[in-house]
């Protein structure tokens, strides 16, 4: 017998949670009361145990995805049972495509050059607009004033996690005087974009 693993409702006010980490991978056998995954809510990070034993047949939600409570996030049970119909029903509930398992709004759509020109504005790539990022990484990006769409994610499926934001900040920030910082902000210069030239200038200065 196979059954869904759902996003649990762990608090009266909880209406959704972020799948932070899977403790098992597809195909692994999971014992009853064994920790299967970790979720992050508005208040805390919690470990969640499985209520049944069986093989982890299908992971429906990637790490970093936010899911409403009671929706399916995985399928667990007998390893030989057909689960195709269950997968299709789960993806329908999650608003994902049957083929790729990605949310429908994350699929890139072609934009006509004429339409883009008439709009008078540069349209963002759909993938960039809906880049997946964990809540912790989003908070850190806001704290460090880092533009999330510039950060490469190292989490499963390209999810941006907190350490990616910190690493980007440390590698691309440019150390300048307060006066230079104010001037850059006033004229709209992205100091991170001139990192390479800045280091070449310093190297030339040392050799001269």
N, C-alpha and C positions, 0 to 999 in steps of 0.2 A: 504493500500500500504506500502511496506517495501523498504528500500534502504540502501546502504552502507554509513557508515561514513568513510571518508578517512583521511590519514595522510596529512594535509594541507601543501601547499607550501607558507610559510610566508615571504619569502625573495627571491631576484633574485638568490642568490648563494646557497640557501638551496636545498639540494638534498635528505636529510633524517633527521629524528628526532627521539628522544627517548621518548617513552610513559612514562612519569614520574609518573603520578597519575590519576586514574579514580575518578571522583567526584560522579559517580553514579554506582550502581551495576546492574547486569542483573535482569530484571523484573521491574525496576523502570520506572516511567513515566517521560519523559523529555519534558519541554516546549521549544518552539522556542526561540532562543537567550539566553538560559540558559547554563551556563558553564558545559560542559560535561567531559572534561579532561584537563590535563596539559602536555605540551611537553617541552623537553629541546633540544635546538639546540647548535651549536658551540658557540653561543654568549650569549644566554639568556634563561630564562624559561618563557613560555607564556601560558595563559589560552585560551582555544578554546571553542567557543559556538556552539551549534548545530543549524543547519539551518532549522530544521523541528521539529514538535512535534510528540511524539509517545513513545511507550515502548522500552526500551533498550533490544532488543531480545537476542543479542549475542555479547559478547566481544571476539574478535578474537586475540587480542594482549595483552599480560600480561604487567604489570608495569615493567619497566626496559628494555624492548625490543626496539631495534633500527629498524626503518622501513623506507624504501624509500618513498618519497612523492608520493601521489596519489594512494597508495595501500590501500585496505580496512583494517580497524582496528576494526570495529564493524558493527552491523546491527540494524537499528532502524525502528519502524513502527507499523502496526497493530499487536496486540498480538495473533490473531488467525490464521494468515497467515502462510503457510508452507514455511520454510526457509532452508530446508535441502540442496537443490540444490545450494542456494546462499552460504551456509557455505562451501560446497565442492569446489566451484569455487574460493572462497576467499582463502582457504587453499592452493589451487594449485598455486595461484598467490604469496602467501607468502612463498611457498616452505615448507609447513608443511604437516604432514601426516593427512589423513582424520579421522583416528581413535582417535589419541591422541591429535592432535592439536599442537604437538611439531615439531620444525624444524627437518628435516630429519637427519642433521649431529649431532644432540644431542642424537640420539638413540644409546644406548650402543651396541657394536658389540663384539662378543666373539673373543678372540685372542688365537690362538693355542699355548700351551707351547713350542712346537718345534719351531714354527716361532719366538717366543719371544727369545728363546735361541740362534737361529741362527743369529738374528739381532745384538746380542751383546749389547743390550741396553734395559732398562726397558721402556716399553710403558706405557704412561699415560692413565688412564681411560678416555673414551670419555666425560663422564659427567664432570669430573674435568677440562678437556682441554677447554671445551666450557661453563664453569660456567657463568651464567648471572650476570652481574654487571653494575650498573648505571655509567654513565660517571663521575659523581661527586665522587663516591666511588673509581673509578679507579684512578682519580687524587690524591685523599687523600692517597690511598695505595702507590702510587709512591712517594708522599711527605714524608710519614712515613717509607718507605722501608719495607712495609708489603707484604708478599706473599699472593696474593688474594685467591689462591686455598685452603689456610688454614682457611679462614674466613667463618663462617656459616652465610648464609643470612637470614634476618628476614622479608624481603619484600615478597609480594605475589608471590607464586611459588618458593620461595627460592632465590629471587633476592637479591644480596648483595648491600646494600645501604651504604651511607657515615657513618652513625652512627655505623654500624657493624664493619667497618674498625677501627674507633676511639676506640670502645670498645675493640676490639681485641688487639690493640696496648697498651691500658692502662692496660689490664689484663695480657698480656703475656710478656711485655717488662721486662728485668732484669736490675736493676740498678747496674752498675759496674764502676770501675775506668777507665779512659781513657786508661791506660796501658793494663788493662785486655781486653778492647774492641779491641785494636789493635792486641793483641795476638790471640784473638778468630777469628778475621777476617783473620789473616794470616794462621791459621791452619784449617780454615773452620768449626768452631764450631758454631752451632745455639744456641745462648744464650736463645732464647725463649723456647727451648725444655727442658732446665734445670730449669725452673721456680719452679716446684714442689720441687726438691731437694734443691734449694736455700732457700726456705721458711722453709723447715724442718730443715735445718742446722741452720738458724737463731733462730728457736724455741728451738732447743737443746742447743744453746749457751746461751740463756737467762736462761734456767733451771739449767745450770751447775754453 
